[in-house]
């Protein structure tokens, strides 16, 4: 029962992270139109997608750089791909 409830909450959070940014972006675009009188949804969607890409790049690179800085060796230090340190 604990695992099922944990899965439910994790799934709910993941679903919210996919749904909420787009609905908030729509509200921002509508509010900007109310203030300026112009529709600038192209600019907003490009900025949103670029920010997502930058976050994914930083989130993928920084942990690997930190792991390498602290001495992590991929494949156990093996150069042939077996996973055991080669002599």
N, C-alpha and C positions, 0 to 999 in steps of 0.2 A: 504493500500500500504506500509506503514512503517513496519508493522509486517511481511509482505512477504519478504521485502528486508532484514530485520533483520534475519529472518529464513534462507534466502539464504546464508548470510555471515557466520552465525554460522555453518550451514551445510557444507559450503566450508572449513571452518577452521577445523571442525571435520574430514572431509575426508582427508585433507592434513596431519593431525596428525596421521592418520592410514597408509597412503601411503608413505610419505616422509622418515620415519625412515628406512624402509626396503630397499628403493632404495639407501639411503645414506650408509647403511650397506654394500650393494653389492659393491658400489664404494670403500669403505674402504678395503674390502676383496681383491678386484682386485689390489688396490694400494699396499697392503701388499705383495701380490704375486709378483708384479713387483719388490719390494725392496728386498725381501728375497728369492724368487724362490720357496717357499712352500705355499701350500693352507691350511690355518688355519680357514676355515669358521666355523668349529664346535666350536672352542673356542670363536669366535666372537659372534655367535648366542647364546651360553650359557650365556656369559656375558651380552648380551642385554636382554635376558629374565629374568635373575636374577636381573638386575637393575630395570626392570619394576616391578617385584614383590616387591622389596624393597621399591620402591616409592609408590606402592599401599598400602603396609602395613603401612608405615609411614603416608601417607595421610589419612588412615582410623583411625589410633590410636591416633595421636597427637591432632586432633580436639576434639575427645571425652575426652581425658585427660584434655585438656584446659577447655572444657565446665564443666567437673566435678569440676575442681579447682575453677571455678568462681561460683559454686553453682547450676548448672543445675541439676534438678532431673528428671530422665526419668519417663514417665507415670504420671507426676504431683506429684510425691512422693508417689504414690499408690503402695502397694505390691500385690494387687490382680489382677491388670490389667485393672481396670475400667477407669483409667485416672483422677480420682478425689482423692485428698488427703484423705486418710482414717484416722479415729480417733481411 
